[in-house]
Amino acid sequence: MGRHATSRTRRRILLPLLAIALAAVLGAATWVAVAMARSEPDCETTRVVVAASPDIAPAVAEAAGALALACVAFDVQPRESLQLAQELSGTAPKPQAWIPSSTLFLRQATGVPPSGPSIASSPVVLAVAEPVARALGWPREPLTWPEVLGHAGIVAGMPDPARDPVGVSALLALREVTKDAPDPSAAYVASLRKFAATTSGATVFPAPENAVLRHNSVLSEGETALVAAYSPAAMALDYPFVEIPGATRRQVEAVAELKRALLYGAATGTRSELRAPGGQALRLTETDRRVEAHGQRSAEIPAAAEVGKALSQWAGVNASARVQVLIDVSGSMSAPVPGTRKSRLAITLEAAENALHLFKSTSQVRFLAFATKVDGERDYREILPLAPVGQQLAAVDRLRAVRAVPDGQTGLYDSVLDVYRLAHKEFERGKLNLVIVMTDGRNTDPGGISRENLVAELGKLRDRERPVPVIAIGIGPDADETELRQLVAPAGGQAFLSRDPAKIEEVFYGALGRIAGAG
C-alpha cells in the first residue's frame, strides 16, 4: 500500500470511531428514558442508579426496562469505567450497581468488590485496516498476531495500558506471542517497539471486538473497514456486575432482579455485538465476515502483579533514554569471529548501531571507546558526542570506522568509573539513564584503580533517587563473568554474557529489554 493510500486509510479509520462513541452515549440515554418511564405513578418510586460502560449501557437499560418492576425506576447511566473508578474512591454520590468493561477497573476503585460475575464478553483483537489485511492474504487465511506484526507495511498503535484494559490485554498477549523466540526478552521489546503510544493514525491497533463491529457498521463510502485478528493469549473484556454497598432494601432487591436477567443473557441477544461470558459464538443474526463469529478462547484475568509488571515494561520501553555506551577497543577485540569473516569489534559495533533502533527518537546516546591511554593518559575517548538517536544514525560512519588498538590493554575500571561519574553529572529525570559497557575481557591496566576501589566508588555514587544502572556485556570466551557481576552490582545493574560473539546482538537486545522492563 503506497504512502498516500496509507495516509487516507489512517484518516478514514478514525472518524467512524468518534461517531461510535457518540452513538453509544446517545443510545444509552434513550434506553434510560424508557426504563424510567415504566415506573408507576400511584406509589413512591425507588430510583436505582446503574452505572455501565457506554458500550453495554443500552443493552442494560433495555433489560432493566423489560423487567417492568413496580415502583422502580432504573436510571442506567453510561459512564466511562476509569472515570467512575476514580469517583468511587471519593465522596461523589455512588450508584447502586456498576458494570465496568473489565474487572481490572474494580481493582482501581475503593469500596467495591474486587470481582463480580461476568454478564458479557468481548475478545480483544488486533484491528487491522482491511487493505493491510488483504496484503497479508486475508480472507483466504485468517490473520494471526505474529503475521500482522511481522508485516513491514503496518503503522501500529497502542491505547494507553495505564487507562485502558485493552492495552493491558495486548501487552500480555504480546509476551505470549514472543515467548518461544530464541531470546524472548529481546523479541518482546522489539514487538513493543512496533507500537506507538497512541492509536491515532494507526492501521493496526488492539481493540475490543465489539468496537470493530460498530466501526464497520457505520462506514461511509470510501472509509476503511477493520478486520479482526484473534489471539487466545489476549484477555477479553468481561463486564463484571457488582453491587455497591449502601443501597436500601428495595434498591438491593431491584438490583438483584436486574443482575439475574443479565446473567441469563439479556445483554447478549441477537442484536448485541457482545458475546456471552466465556467467549461463546456471537448471536448476531447478521455477522460481519471481518470478525470470526464462532467461539473464541481468551486468557484469564491476570493477577495484579502481572498487570503491574506489564505496565512497568511498557513504561520502560517507551521512556526516553540517556545512554553512555562504552566499547572495548583493546587489541583482543581484533580477533576474528569464526564463521563470520568479521572481528569481535566489528560485530560489537554492528550490535551497538542496530541497538539505536531500540531507543525512542527522543533518546540521547553517547559512544565512547576504551583500551589504555587512547587519549593522552586517559583510557577512553569519545567517538560520538551525546546526541539524539536520529543524529547518531546519521553519523554511524564514524562508529563503523573505529578500529582496535594494536597491543592495547583493557583499561576497564578507570573507564567505567569516569563514565559513570559523567552519567550521574548529566542525569535527567524522567529518562532511563544507563551506562552500557561492552568488553571481551577483564581489566588488564596495571596502573589503574583496583577492583575493590572501583566497587567502593560506584557504591558511593549510587543514588536510588537518581538511578543509573550499568549494563555489562561480556563478549567471547575470555570475558570474566565474576568480574562483570561484581562491577555492576553496586550500581544496581546487570551483567550478560555472549560466549559466541556472533550472537552479541541477541544478548544486547535482551539486556536492554530486561533493564527497560525493570520499571
Number of C-alpha atoms within 10 A of each C-alpha: 12 7 9 8 10 20 14 14 23 20 16 20 22 18 14 21 18 11 14 18 16 13 15 18 18 15 18 26 19 13 23 25 16 18 24 21 15 19 21 15 10 8 10 11 15 16 17 22 19 28 23 29 24 27 25 24 27 26 24 33 29 19 20 31 25 15 16 17 17 16 17 25 26 31 22 30 23 26 21 15 25 21 12 23 21 14 15 19 14 13 7 10 8 19 21 21 25 27 29 29 29 26 24 25 23 25 14 16 20 14 12 19 15 15 15 17 15 21 27 28 27 28 29 30 31 28 27 28 24 20 18 22 25 15 13 18 11 15 14 8 10 16 21 17 16 14 10 21 19 12 13 7 16 21 22 25 21 24 21 16 19 17 14 17 25 26 26 27 27 27 26 20 22 22 20 16 21 19 15 10 11 10 14 19 22 24 22 23 26 18 18 24 18 16 20 18 18 13 20 17 20 24 28 28 26 25 24 20 27 21 21 25 21 20 22 21 13 14 17 12 7 9 18 23 23 24 30 30 24 22 24 17 20 29 27 30 27 28 25 24 27 23 19 18 14 11 17 12 9 14 20 18 12 23 24 14 14 25 21 13 18 20 17 12 15 22 26 24 16 14 13 19 23 32 28 24 20 19 21 17 14 24 18 16 9 10 13 14 11 21 20 17 17 10 14 18 16 22 15 13 17 15 9 11 9 13 20 15 15 24 21 17 23 25 18 22 26 22 18 18 24 26 24 23 22 26 26 32 30 27 17 22 26 18 14 16 18 12 7 11 10 14 20 27 29 22 21 25 22 15 19 22 17 14 14 18 14 21 21 18 14 15 21 23 24 19 20 21 25 30 29 26 16 17 13 9 8 15 24 26 17 14 17 18 13 18 16 19 21 16 14 21 14 9 12 14 10 11 20 13 10 15 17 21 18 13 12 21 23 26 27 29 21 23 25 23 18 13 19 23 17 13 20 18 9 11 18 13 11 11 17 23 25 25 25 25 25 26 30 27 23 19 21 16 19 10 9 16 16 14 16 10 11 19 18 13 15 20 15 11 17 18 13 9 7 15 19 24 22 26 27 25 24 27 27 22 13 13 18 17 17 10 16 23 16 17 27 22 17 19 24 17 20 20 21 19 24 19 16 14 23 20 16 25 21 17 22 24 23 21 22 22 22 18 19 21 20 15 16
